[in-house]
Structures are given as C-alpha cells and as structure tokens.
Amino acid sequence: MTSDLHPATIAEIAEAARTWARECGELASRLRTPELAVSFKDARQRNPVTAADRAVEARLRTLVHEHFPRHAVLGEEQAAGEHPGLPATLWVVDPIDGTANYSCGLLFWAVSIGVLHRRVPVAAAIYTPAGPGGPAVYHARRGGGAFCEDTPLAVRPNPRPEPATLIAVPGSWPRLFRLDPPLRRAPGEPRVLGSIAVELALTAAGVFQWALFGSPHLWDVAAGILLVQEAGGSVLQRQGRRWERFERFELPPRPWFARPEPPLARLSRWQAPLLCANPTLAAFVATHLHLRWLLLRRALRLWHQFRQPRRERSQ
C-alpha cells in the first residue's frame, strides 16, 4: 500500500524516530535501578508499569510535539485524548515494551516507535539493549528497506518450517491455536521472549522463521509490522475465520451497548492475531493454523470493550 506522504517527508520522520528511539532507550536504561518501583494497571497484577515507562513516553510526546506539531501521539501509558477525528499522521509509541523483563533486569525489552499515515505504517524504530552486539536500533521506512543500525535486514527464506529453527509464539499458543498435521509435526522451536517488539525485530532479522501473536495491542506492533514488511516478509491478520494480508490498522467495531467514543480512542482498542514470515512460509503456516474457541474469544473481547469505559470512569 502506498502513502500520499512525500518520500522526503517519510525519510525525515524515519530519521527522527530512529534518533529518538535511541535517546529514549538510553534514558530507560539509566532509569532502571534496583530501587525502581513497579505498580500494576490491572487487578490481577499482570500488567506492570514503572516511572520509567511514563518518563519515556512523556519525553517522546515532547519531542514529537516540538518537531512535528501537526502530528498526534498515541501511547500505551496515556489516554488517547479528545481528538475530533483521526489525525492524518500518528506516532504510536510503546515506551517500554516488555516492562516485566525490564523491571527484572532481563534485556529483552524495547522502546517502540511506529508512525502511521492514514493508519498505514510508514516509519518505524525499535531500540533494544539485546541487539546482536549490544544496544541497537532496528528501523525502517516505507519503500526504504529495514535495518539494524546500518545492516540491511531480511526475513528467513525457508519455504517450509525447519524443525530446529526458532519460532516466536505466545506462551498460551497451544490453547489458543490448533495446528493441522503438516504444521504440527514440525512447527519449529518455540520461544517466548516477553516483548512483542523485540520478537518482530528479530523476525525481520531472520532470527525467527515465523512469529505468531495472539492479541497484540496497536502500540505493540505498529513499528514491528513495517520492519517485517520492509525486510521482505508478509504480515497476515486474522479476520474472522481467515488469515488476510495486513494493509492498515482498521477501527475495531463498536459494540451496540458501548458508549460512543472518539475515533482515536476507538483505534487505541485495536487488537488482532498476527502471523509474520516470508510470504511462502506465511501462506503455509496460515493454511494449517486455526483459532480455537472463536465465538468464546469474540464474546470475551466484547465484554472487555464494554467494561473498559466503566473502569476508566472509576479511576
């Protein structure tokens, strides 16, 4: 899918995202201390947040507003705000993807910046301390390729799963997905890193032969999707009973019983299963990979969407 942004504008945005991802990644590294306090955004205490998450997002918002005042920012740690419509250009930031890893000292975390134009990813930058030789920025721009620092990236080319080669999957994937025998016999060696952004970057780099994500949020994947695409990969999104090529982030349907909400807040609720690999391998895996309990999952998602505004009002 093409963008109506001028290539020079995309290049400027992409360079800024790359620079700011490194700056904010280094900021996050400095803020991680043994005294770092961890709180939780949910009653089950499975969604941690730290002062570093908030500080990094605040810095990114300041940088975008100073240099691109007409652009909007959507981050994980701050509400979408009251926008009358969808901004043409939107910076989607996850200040620390993999907060649990970060707070415990495990290096699989990332600062993820994805820039959307009319909901299509056009620029991406992911900083991680777990690069091939230490801290690194994985970055891409639409039509310009994907890189780790200055090294071009390419997805792994094998047309069928290799039994001893890594795959990135959710920890609950046997419960959420059913595999047909051609895939079940040798899907690959599963790994769960605890950071979707890192897993997408490593898929673009050819470390993972394919990657599966059960229900990621917009900020988890806004940058990584473009990295995989620009590295020659295919990104498929689950639509009902089919895997279809990802084109753009669509607004999720609004349940009839939910209150009206601004378009940007609605976009922030985007979630969908994703599958990433080279085009031939992605088509093979998609043919033999099926969601379990589809109706139950839909009902639970609708209930969550109904409950979310009530929780926001109570906070």
Buried (B, 14 or more C-beta within 10 A) or exposed (E): EEBEBEEEBBBBBBBBBBBBBBBBBBBBBEBBEEEEEBEEBEEEEEEBBBEBBBBBBBBBBEBBBEEBEEBBBBBBBBEBEEBEEBBBBBBBBBBBBBBBBBBEEBBBBBBBBBBBBBBBBBBBBBBBBBBEEEBBBBBBBBEBBBBBBEEEBBBBEBEEBBEEBBBBBBEEBEEBBBBEEBBEEEBBBBBEBBBBBBBBBBBBBBBBBBBBBBBBBBBBBBBBBBBBBBBBBBBBBBEEEEBEEBEEBEEBEEEEEBEEBBBBBBBBBBBBBBBBBBBEBBBBBBEBBBBEEEEEBEEEBBEEBEEBEEEEEEE
